[in-house]
Amino acid sequence: MTIINSPIVAFQGVAGAYSDLVSRTLFPNAKTLPCAAFDDVFAAVISGKADVAVIPVENSVAGRVADVYHLLPDAGLFIHAQHFQKITHCLLGVKGAGIADIKNVYSHVQGLSQCRGYLRDKKFTPVVHVDTAGAAKDVALWGDKTKAAIASSLAAEIYGLDILATDIADAAHNTTRFLVLTRDKAIPVDDGGDFVTTLVFETRSVPAALYKALGGFATNGVNLSKIESYLLDGNFNAVQFYVDVESHPERDAMRHALEELRFFSKDVRVLGVYRKERSDTETG
């Protein structure tokens, strides 16, 4: 993947979102481009308004981001990297506010649910907002000491809020996996390192189709780290599978596995080949 020195990085949300924080972490010289929805993120890169897309795909507490899995196969972009980000939720209030002043706390539904125990212990009333950074922005606009937001430290910096408490999530392992995508579909050279190949495919309408399609990975000793399924166009008889394979497509075992997959499946497409990155929640 070739990225210019100062890329424009598109993400879903408003300034200060966790996707914005990750974009700035991965590309320190970048200009970030907030987008209203995930399909707007992909469209920004396809059109050339942005060079890179950074999107969340799953969280260790909340699970997968379903919309992304539906959009990725036809987005026209290629995955070049993954990044695991520890989500450090902060309680943000207006200047001069203290914990004792807070009554209502605003955030995305996942941010609220991930801090449920903290909110209950403090007897705060949770209020659902469209997103975390948007909640921080509104709290700053309201200027009310009784209102707070759960969001990132970056959001506090951007909107001029005080961090009243940090790392307030109930689960210490709260981590989100992000993908980095561009228009460049070049596959990196296999240098013997650990790689992940992301595929999508549809099974043929035959008995044990999925068992047969994936059998080649087992017989060739190739590990699958993720498999997701979802309906196509609302048709219960048309299923697409999304798979992360821990190998590089140029390796012999992987080539043999892909031959079997293509024999028993249809519309097999590679969505990306990128280096494996371990998250802090992985063991072994």
Residue frames as qw, qx, qy, qz and C-alpha x, y, z in Angstrom:
[[0.000, 0.888, 0.459, 0.000, 0.00, 0.00, 0.00],
 [0.410, 0.164, 0.001, 0.897, 1.36, 3.39, -0.95],
 [0.166, -0.862, -0.463, 0.121, 0.00, 6.29, 1.10],
 [0.308, 0.712, -0.041, 0.629, 0.96, 9.90, 0.45],
 [0.357, 0.112, -0.544, 0.751, 2.71, 11.76, 3.28],
 [0.200, 0.134, 0.416, -0.877, -0.35, 13.81, 4.24],
 [0.100, -0.293, -0.861, -0.403, -3.41, 11.78, 3.24],
 [0.495, -0.195, 0.069, -0.844, -7.04, 12.70, 3.67],
 [0.122, -0.044, -0.980, 0.151, -8.60, 10.00, 5.87],
 [0.530, -0.297, -0.276, -0.745, -12.37, 9.48, 5.82],
 [0.113, -0.075, -0.910, 0.391, -14.20, 8.12, 8.87],
 [0.343, -0.584, -0.614, -0.406, -17.80, 7.77, 10.04],
 [0.455, -0.647, -0.469, 0.393, -18.91, 10.23, 12.71],
 [0.057, 0.976, 0.016, 0.210, -18.05, 13.76, 13.76],
 [0.361, 0.620, -0.502, 0.483, -14.70, 15.21, 14.82],
 [0.310, -0.483, 0.612, -0.544, -13.49, 13.55, 18.01],
 [0.946, -0.038, -0.046, -0.319, -15.09, 10.15, 17.31],
 [0.731, -0.421, 0.516, 0.148, -13.00, 7.09, 18.14],
 [0.785, 0.430, 0.331, 0.299, -12.58, 6.52, 14.39],
 [0.219, 0.938, -0.110, 0.244, -11.14, 10.04, 14.18],
 [0.504, -0.741, 0.443, -0.019, -8.75, 9.25, 17.04],
 [0.839, -0.047, 0.490, 0.232, -7.59, 6.06, 15.28],
 [0.610, 0.728, 0.167, 0.265, -7.19, 7.92, 11.97],
 [0.003, 0.941, -0.272, 0.201, -4.92, 10.47, 13.63],
 [0.691, -0.526, 0.494, 0.046, -2.98, 7.73, 15.43],
 [0.829, 0.172, 0.457, 0.271, -2.30, 5.75, 12.26],
 [0.496, 0.552, 0.258, 0.619, -1.71, 8.81, 10.05],
 [0.375, -0.593, -0.296, 0.648, -0.29, 11.63, 12.22],
 [0.125, -0.267, 0.252, 0.922, 0.09, 14.01, 9.24],
 [0.074, 0.423, 0.811, 0.399, -3.38, 13.35, 7.87],
 [0.340, -0.046, 0.063, -0.937, -6.37, 15.59, 7.44],
 [0.156, 0.235, 0.946, -0.158, -9.45, 13.73, 8.67],
 [0.318, -0.098, -0.408, -0.850, -12.77, 13.87, 6.83],
 [0.362, 0.138, 0.748, -0.539, -15.92, 13.24, 8.95],
 [0.315, -0.074, -0.698, -0.639, -18.73, 11.42, 7.08],
 [0.612, -0.209, 0.172, -0.743, -22.33, 10.92, 8.13],
 [0.938, -0.021, 0.220, -0.268, -22.58, 7.22, 7.27],
 [0.652, -0.312, 0.619, 0.308, -20.33, 4.29, 6.37],
 [0.652, 0.505, 0.481, 0.297, -21.36, 4.33, 2.72],
 [0.147, 0.988, -0.027, 0.036, -20.36, 8.01, 2.64],
 [0.486, -0.673, 0.501, 0.245, -16.91, 7.00, 3.87],
 [0.680, 0.077, 0.639, 0.351, -16.48, 4.51, 1.03],
 [0.449, 0.803, 0.352, 0.174, -17.87, 6.97, -1.52],
 [0.119, -0.960, 0.187, 0.168, -15.41, 9.64, -0.39],
 [0.497, -0.462, 0.639, 0.361, -12.45, 7.36, -1.14],
 [0.611, 0.378, 0.642, 0.267, -13.88, 6.03, -4.42],
 [0.303, 0.916, 0.253, 0.081, -14.50, 9.59, -5.65],
 [0.611, 0.345, -0.138, 0.699, -11.02, 10.78, -4.66],
 [0.273, -0.847, -0.008, -0.456, -12.23, 13.20, -1.96],
 [0.610, -0.656, 0.431, -0.111, -10.25, 11.05, 0.49],
 [0.382, 0.552, -0.738, -0.075, -7.24, 8.76, 0.13],
 [0.243, 0.073, -0.929, 0.271, -7.94, 6.32, 2.95],
 [0.652, -0.468, -0.231, -0.550, -10.95, 4.94, 4.84],
 [0.124, 0.190, -0.842, 0.490, -10.71, 3.91, 8.50],
 [0.664, -0.294, -0.250, -0.640, -13.72, 1.94, 9.70],
 [0.386, -0.302, 0.769, -0.411, -14.60, -0.13, 12.79],
 [0.573, 0.058, -0.700, -0.422, -15.70, -3.72, 12.15],
 [0.735, -0.390, -0.551, -0.058, -16.09, -5.26, 15.59],
 [0.206, -0.663, 0.411, -0.591, -15.86, -4.54, 19.29],
 [0.312, 0.126, -0.905, 0.259, -14.88, -6.97, 22.03],
 [0.210, 0.190, 0.675, -0.682, -17.99, -6.01, 24.04],
 [0.526, 0.427, 0.165, -0.717, -20.61, -5.00, 21.47],
 [0.722, 0.228, 0.640, 0.130, -19.71, -7.47, 18.70],
 [0.446, 0.178, 0.523, 0.704, -19.65, -6.84, 14.96],
 [0.213, 0.484, 0.030, -0.848, -20.65, -3.64, 13.16],
 [0.607, 0.349, 0.713, 0.000, -23.26, -5.28, 10.95],
 [0.437, 0.851, 0.100, -0.274, -23.65, -2.44, 8.43],
 [0.031, -0.741, 0.588, 0.324, -19.97, -2.59, 7.51],
 [0.444, -0.110, 0.875, 0.160, -20.05, -6.29, 6.63],
 [0.548, 0.623, 0.551, -0.093, -22.94, -5.66, 4.25],
 [0.281, 0.929, -0.063, -0.231, -21.17, -2.73, 2.57],
 [0.382, -0.628, 0.587, 0.339, -17.60, -4.04, 2.30],
 [0.661, 0.124, 0.685, 0.278, -18.04, -6.60, -0.52],
 [0.442, 0.683, 0.460, 0.355, -19.28, -4.00, -3.00],
 [0.225, -0.883, -0.060, 0.406, -17.47, -0.94, -1.67],
 [0.650, 0.723, -0.037, 0.233, -14.79, -1.10, -4.38],
 [0.096, -0.848, 0.472, -0.221, -11.97, -0.67, -1.85],
 [0.814, 0.153, -0.529, 0.185, -9.18, -2.99, -0.68],
 [0.673, -0.738, 0.037, -0.028, -8.19, -3.73, 2.94],
 [0.562, 0.611, -0.417, 0.370, -4.51, -2.96, 3.62],
 [0.215, 0.268, -0.692, 0.635, -4.25, -3.05, 7.40],
 [0.573, -0.626, -0.496, -0.183, -6.05, -3.75, 10.64],
 [0.138, 0.409, -0.468, 0.771, -5.66, -1.95, 13.94],
 [0.527, -0.531, -0.659, 0.072, -6.87, -2.84, 17.44],
 [0.018, 0.519, -0.180, 0.836, -7.73, 0.21, 19.54],
 [0.282, -0.352, -0.749, 0.486, -8.33, 0.08, 23.29],
 [0.153, -0.688, -0.373, -0.604, -11.46, 2.17, 23.85],
 [0.319, -0.188, -0.543, 0.754, -10.93, 4.48, 26.81],
 [0.153, -0.751, -0.516, -0.383, -14.30, 6.03, 27.62],
 [0.240, 0.002, -0.363, 0.900, -14.14, 9.38, 29.43],
 [0.077, -0.788, -0.596, 0.132, -16.84, 11.32, 31.26],
 [0.316, 0.205, 0.131, 0.917, -16.78, 14.84, 29.82],
 [0.105, -0.806, -0.534, 0.232, -18.40, 17.92, 31.34],
 [0.239, 0.878, 0.081, 0.407, -18.38, 21.65, 30.72],
 [0.392, 0.381, -0.425, 0.722, -15.66, 23.80, 32.27],
 [0.224, -0.364, 0.417, -0.802, -16.07, 24.05, 36.03],
 [0.839, -0.218, -0.190, -0.460, -18.43, 21.08, 36.35],
 [0.147, -0.418, 0.856, -0.265, -17.77, 18.35, 38.88],
 [0.235, -0.103, -0.960, -0.116, -18.99, 14.79, 39.30],
 [0.036, 0.388, 0.726, -0.566, -21.50, 15.98, 41.93],
 [0.292, 0.394, -0.025, -0.871, -23.11, 18.33, 39.38],
 [0.244, 0.132, -0.782, -0.558, -23.90, 15.65, 36.78],
 [0.634, 0.139, 0.506, -0.568, -27.44, 14.33, 36.38],
 [0.841, 0.467, 0.200, -0.188, -27.79, 13.25, 32.71],
 [0.362, -0.482, 0.656, 0.453, -25.10, 11.53, 30.62],
 [0.706, 0.608, 0.018, -0.362, -25.33, 11.46, 26.82],
 [0.189, -0.476, 0.782, 0.355, -23.60, 9.04, 24.43],
 [0.557, 0.178, -0.668, -0.461, -24.08, 6.48, 21.70],
 [0.875, -0.288, -0.039, -0.386, -26.12, 3.51, 22.91],
 [0.884, 0.109, -0.371, 0.263, -22.98, 1.31, 22.88],
 [0.250, 0.457, -0.442, 0.731, -21.01, 3.85, 24.91],
 [0.548, -0.438, 0.214, -0.679, -23.78, 3.93, 27.49],
 [0.961, -0.140, -0.148, -0.190, -24.11, 0.14, 27.63],
 [0.748, 0.273, -0.428, 0.428, -20.35, -0.30, 27.97],
 [0.131, 0.306, -0.475, 0.814, -20.40, 2.01, 31.01],
 [0.567, -0.509, -0.470, -0.446, -23.68, 0.77, 32.49],
 [0.699, -0.397, -0.488, 0.340, -22.19, -0.20, 35.85],
 [0.343, -0.015, -0.173, 0.923, -20.42, 3.13, 36.28],
 [0.238, -0.362, -0.253, -0.865, -23.57, 5.09, 35.43],
 [0.661, -0.501, -0.517, -0.212, -25.65, 3.01, 37.83],
 [0.630, -0.290, -0.431, 0.577, -23.15, 3.43, 40.68],
 [0.190, -0.019, -0.078, 0.978, -23.09, 7.21, 40.19],
 [0.195, 0.622, 0.671, -0.352, -26.90, 7.34, 39.80],
 [0.076, 0.365, -0.328, -0.868, -26.58, 9.19, 36.48],
 [0.679, 0.485, 0.433, -0.340, -29.45, 9.07, 33.98],
 [0.395, -0.131, 0.666, 0.619, -28.23, 7.71, 30.61],
 [0.495, 0.691, 0.189, -0.491, -29.57, 9.44, 27.48],
 [0.725, 0.181, 0.534, 0.395, -29.02, 7.91, 24.03],
 [0.152, 0.787, -0.201, -0.563, -27.33, 10.15, 21.46],
 [0.816, 0.553, -0.090, -0.143, -26.52, 9.44, 17.82],
 [0.803, 0.298, -0.341, 0.387, -22.78, 9.12, 18.57],
 [0.664, -0.471, -0.283, 0.507, -20.16, 9.69, 21.26],
 [0.371, -0.044, 0.069, 0.925, -18.39, 12.73, 19.79],
 [0.150, -0.529, -0.440, -0.710, -21.72, 14.27, 18.78],
 [0.562, -0.694, -0.447, 0.043, -22.82, 14.00, 22.39],
 [0.557, -0.355, -0.121, 0.741, -19.65, 15.81, 23.49],
 [0.169, 0.255, 0.302, 0.903, -20.27, 18.53, 20.92],
 [0.340, -0.652, -0.475, -0.483, -23.83, 19.06, 22.15],
 [0.614, -0.607, -0.373, 0.340, -22.83, 19.10, 25.83],
 [0.427, -0.137, 0.022, 0.894, -20.35, 21.86, 24.99],
 [0.052, -0.402, -0.403, -0.820, -23.06, 23.81, 23.14],
 [0.480, -0.670, -0.532, -0.194, -25.60, 23.43, 25.97],
 [0.167, 0.509, -0.399, 0.744, -23.17, 24.72, 28.61],
 [0.714, -0.516, -0.052, -0.471, -25.14, 22.98, 31.35],
 [0.047, -0.538, 0.781, -0.313, -23.13, 21.63, 34.32],
 [0.716, -0.084, 0.554, -0.417, -25.74, 18.92, 34.93],
 [0.888, 0.431, 0.042, -0.156, -25.14, 17.34, 31.51],
 [0.334, -0.598, 0.675, 0.273, -22.12, 15.20, 30.56],
 [0.795, 0.455, -0.280, -0.287, -21.02, 12.99, 27.69],
 [0.784, -0.291, 0.511, 0.198, -19.22, 9.68, 27.39],
 [0.661, 0.746, -0.076, 0.030, -16.66, 10.13, 24.62],
 [0.835, 0.153, -0.133, 0.511, -12.93, 10.17, 23.83],
 [0.445, -0.608, -0.053, 0.656, -10.23, 12.42, 25.26],
 [0.294, 0.116, 0.448, 0.836, -9.86, 13.78, 21.72],
 [0.118, -0.709, -0.573, -0.394, -13.50, 14.94, 21.84],
 [0.440, -0.772, -0.281, 0.363, -12.76, 16.73, 25.11],
 [0.435, -0.311, 0.227, 0.814, -9.85, 18.54, 23.45],
 [0.162, 0.334, 0.576, 0.728, -11.81, 19.49, 20.34],
 [0.248, -0.704, -0.508, -0.429, -14.93, 20.77, 22.13],
 [0.037, 0.521, -0.349, 0.778, -13.25, 22.35, 25.15],
 [0.775, -0.491, -0.209, -0.338, -14.69, 20.01, 27.79],
 [0.251, -0.608, 0.682, -0.319, -13.19, 18.87, 31.08],
 [0.650, 0.038, -0.757, -0.058, -12.40, 15.18, 31.61],
 [0.570, -0.551, 0.235, -0.561, -14.22, 14.40, 34.86],
 [0.756, -0.284, 0.584, -0.081, -13.32, 10.68, 34.87],
 [0.428, 0.556, -0.619, -0.352, -11.41, 8.38, 32.55],
 [0.306, 0.170, -0.935, -0.054, -11.45, 4.68, 31.65],
 [0.486, -0.076, 0.463, -0.737, -14.99, 4.26, 32.99],
 [0.704, 0.103, -0.540, -0.450, -16.02, 1.25, 30.89],
 [0.832, -0.366, 0.266, -0.322, -17.15, -1.80, 32.85],
 [0.971, 0.086, 0.133, 0.181, -14.95, -4.20, 30.84],
 [0.369, -0.721, 0.377, 0.449, -11.18, -3.67, 30.88],
 [0.516, -0.024, 0.704, 0.487, -10.84, -5.47, 27.52],
 [0.427, 0.781, 0.355, -0.286, -13.05, -2.98, 25.63],
 [0.290, -0.400, 0.556, 0.668, -11.27, -2.97, 22.25],
 [0.654, 0.640, 0.205, -0.346, -12.39, -2.18, 18.71],
 [0.604, -0.044, 0.588, 0.537, -10.89, -3.65, 15.55],
 [0.328, 0.790, -0.012, -0.518, -10.52, -1.15, 12.69],
 [0.748, 0.256, 0.457, 0.406, -9.74, -1.72, 9.01],
 [0.041, -0.672, 0.241, 0.699, -7.74, 0.60, 6.75],
 [0.654, 0.447, 0.585, 0.172, -8.88, 0.65, 3.10],
 [0.010, 0.578, -0.291, -0.763, -7.77, 2.42, -0.11],
 [0.729, 0.552, -0.043, -0.402, -8.46, 2.24, -3.84],
 [0.219, 0.604, -0.757, -0.114, -5.11, 0.45, -4.38],
 [0.950, -0.067, 0.048, -0.300, -5.75, -3.28, -4.93],
 [0.477, 0.555, -0.665, 0.151, -2.08, -4.35, -4.90],
 [0.914, -0.375, -0.153, -0.030, -1.33, -7.47, -2.82],
 [0.229, -0.842, 0.488, -0.033, 1.75, -7.12, -0.59],
 [0.574, 0.430, -0.696, 0.030, 4.74, -9.38, -1.23],
 [0.899, -0.409, -0.126, -0.088, 4.87, -12.48, 0.98],
 [0.219, 0.710, -0.571, 0.349, 7.98, -11.99, 3.12],
 [0.534, -0.012, -0.811, 0.240, 7.21, -14.91, 5.45],
 [0.131, -0.131, 0.488, -0.853, 5.41, -12.81, 8.03],
 [0.155, 0.401, 0.858, -0.281, 1.92, -13.30, 9.47],
 [0.176, -0.016, -0.358, -0.917, -0.80, -12.21, 7.05],
 [0.417, 0.398, 0.692, -0.435, -4.59, -12.16, 6.94],
 [0.057, -0.064, -0.651, -0.754, -6.53, -12.62, 3.68],
 [0.402, 0.326, 0.515, -0.683, -10.15, -11.46, 3.74],
 [0.036, -0.074, -0.828, -0.555, -12.56, -13.17, 1.33],
 [0.587, 0.211, 0.357, -0.696, -16.22, -13.18, 0.47],
 [0.136, 0.080, -0.890, -0.428, -18.04, -15.97, -1.37],
 [0.728, -0.004, 0.091, -0.680, -21.44, -17.50, -1.99],
 [0.402, -0.139, 0.905, -0.020, -22.13, -21.21, -1.59],
 [0.356, 0.025, -0.700, -0.618, -23.71, -23.27, -4.34],
 [0.714, -0.153, 0.188, -0.657, -27.13, -24.78, -3.69],
 [0.724, 0.140, -0.673, -0.054, -25.92, -28.32, -2.94],
 [0.811, -0.554, -0.181, -0.050, -25.96, -30.45, 0.24],
 [0.748, -0.491, 0.034, 0.445, -23.14, -29.67, 2.70],
 [0.504, 0.771, 0.060, 0.385, -22.02, -26.78, 0.47],
 [0.174, -0.912, 0.283, -0.238, -20.35, -24.78, 3.26],
 [0.810, -0.419, 0.402, 0.083, -18.63, -27.89, 4.66],
 [0.828, 0.303, 0.293, 0.369, -17.22, -28.69, 1.24],
 [0.310, 0.887, -0.006, 0.343, -16.26, -25.10, 0.45],
 [0.260, -0.854, 0.378, -0.244, -14.27, -24.69, 3.66],
 [0.972, -0.188, 0.126, 0.062, -12.92, -28.23, 3.79],
 [0.730, 0.512, -0.139, 0.431, -9.83, -27.27, 1.82],
 [0.070, -0.798, 0.347, -0.487, -8.69, -24.93, 4.56],
 [0.785, -0.476, 0.332, -0.217, -8.84, -27.73, 7.13],
 [0.969, 0.116, 0.134, 0.175, -7.07, -30.34, 4.97],
 [0.601, 0.580, -0.129, 0.535, -4.33, -27.86, 4.07],
 [0.598, -0.376, -0.388, 0.592, -3.81, -26.66, 7.63],
 [0.126, 0.352, 0.082, 0.924, -4.94, -23.07, 7.02],
 [0.130, -0.421, -0.698, 0.564, -6.64, -21.35, 9.95],
 [0.083, -0.653, -0.430, -0.618, -9.83, -19.30, 9.68],
 [0.206, -0.077, -0.523, 0.824, -9.96, -16.56, 12.32],
 [0.340, 0.332, 0.337, -0.813, -13.43, -15.25, 11.42],
 [0.006, 0.249, 0.818, 0.519, -16.50, -16.29, 9.45],
 [0.296, 0.341, 0.365, -0.814, -19.64, -14.19, 9.12],
 [0.150, 0.327, 0.834, 0.419, -22.78, -14.92, 7.11],
 [0.244, 0.438, 0.288, -0.816, -25.58, -12.68, 5.91],
 [0.547, 0.542, 0.638, -0.010, -28.48, -12.81, 3.49],
 [0.209, -0.069, 0.427, 0.877, -28.27, -11.27, 0.03],
 [0.275, -0.149, -0.353, -0.882, -31.09, -8.89, -0.90],
 [0.572, -0.127, 0.389, -0.711, -33.30, -10.35, 1.82],
 [0.807, 0.163, -0.456, -0.338, -33.34, -13.76, 0.15],
 [0.721, -0.485, 0.443, -0.222, -33.26, -16.59, 2.70],
 [0.952, 0.148, 0.233, 0.129, -31.82, -18.93, 0.05],
 [0.588, 0.655, -0.130, 0.457, -28.94, -16.62, -0.96],
 [0.632, -0.753, 0.023, 0.180, -26.18, -16.39, 1.64],
 [0.503, 0.713, -0.330, 0.359, -22.82, -14.66, 1.41],
 [0.817, -0.479, -0.134, 0.290, -19.92, -15.52, 3.70],
 [0.132, 0.898, -0.319, 0.273, -17.17, -13.21, 4.91],
 [0.941, -0.235, -0.093, 0.223, -13.98, -15.00, 5.99],
 [0.035, -0.883, 0.464, -0.060, -10.64, -13.94, 7.49],
 [0.977, 0.088, -0.125, 0.148, -7.93, -16.47, 6.67],
 [0.431, -0.814, 0.340, 0.188, -4.57, -16.47, 8.46],
 [0.730, -0.014, 0.493, 0.474, -2.34, -16.90, 5.42],
 [0.101, 0.591, -0.317, -0.735, -1.05, -15.20, 2.27],
 [0.811, 0.435, 0.177, -0.349, -2.71, -16.16, -1.07],
 [0.504, 0.671, -0.533, -0.107, 0.67, -16.95, -2.68],
 [0.307, -0.415, 0.834, -0.195, 1.47, -19.78, -0.24],
 [0.282, 0.074, -0.895, -0.337, 0.97, -23.32, -1.52],
 [0.022, -0.313, -0.890, 0.331, -1.43, -24.40, 1.25],
 [0.251, 0.518, 0.287, -0.766, -3.55, -21.31, 0.71],
 [0.327, 0.330, -0.544, -0.698, -3.60, -21.78, -3.08],
 [0.209, -0.091, -0.964, -0.135, -4.84, -25.37, -2.68],
 [0.061, 0.438, 0.718, -0.538, -7.51, -24.25, -0.18],
 [0.285, 0.491, -0.018, -0.823, -8.68, -21.52, -2.56],
 [0.255, 0.141, -0.797, -0.529, -8.94, -24.03, -5.42],
 [0.129, -0.322, -0.933, 0.101, -11.38, -26.14, -3.37],
 [0.111, 0.510, 0.425, -0.739, -13.27, -23.04, -2.24],
 [0.296, 0.397, -0.322, -0.807, -13.76, -21.91, -5.85],
 [0.205, -0.014, -0.922, -0.328, -14.83, -25.41, -6.92],
 [0.180, -0.459, -0.856, 0.155, -17.63, -25.62, -4.35],
 [0.032, -0.689, -0.364, 0.626, -18.55, -21.90, -4.27],
 [0.412, 0.645, 0.398, 0.506, -19.22, -18.96, -6.55],
 [0.024, 0.907, 0.043, 0.418, -18.28, -15.29, -6.68],
 [0.757, -0.445, -0.139, 0.459, -15.12, -15.75, -4.57],
 [0.279, 0.851, -0.039, 0.443, -13.49, -12.35, -4.11],
 [0.628, -0.181, -0.341, 0.676, -10.41, -11.21, -2.17],
 [0.111, -0.945, -0.254, -0.175, -11.19, -8.02, -0.25],
 [0.074, -0.908, 0.359, -0.202, -7.73, -7.54, 1.19],
 [0.882, -0.009, -0.311, 0.353, -4.37, -8.99, 2.18],
 [0.085, -0.839, 0.242, -0.479, -2.67, -7.39, 5.17],
 [0.338, 0.291, -0.767, 0.462, -0.39, -8.09, 8.12],
 [0.616, -0.546, -0.566, -0.052, -1.87, -9.70, 11.16],
 [0.005, 0.499, -0.409, 0.764, -1.89, -7.54, 14.27],
 [0.444, -0.324, -0.806, 0.220, -2.58, -9.07, 17.66],
 [0.330, -0.735, -0.113, -0.581, -4.97, -7.32, 20.00],
 [0.075, -0.450, 0.665, -0.591, -4.29, -6.93, 23.71],
 [0.767, -0.155, 0.283, -0.554, -7.25, -9.26, 24.36],
 [0.872, 0.267, -0.397, -0.103, -5.62, -12.21, 22.55],
 [0.574, -0.606, 0.544, -0.089, -3.73, -14.81, 24.56],
 [0.912, 0.056, 0.389, 0.122, -1.42, -17.65, 23.65]]
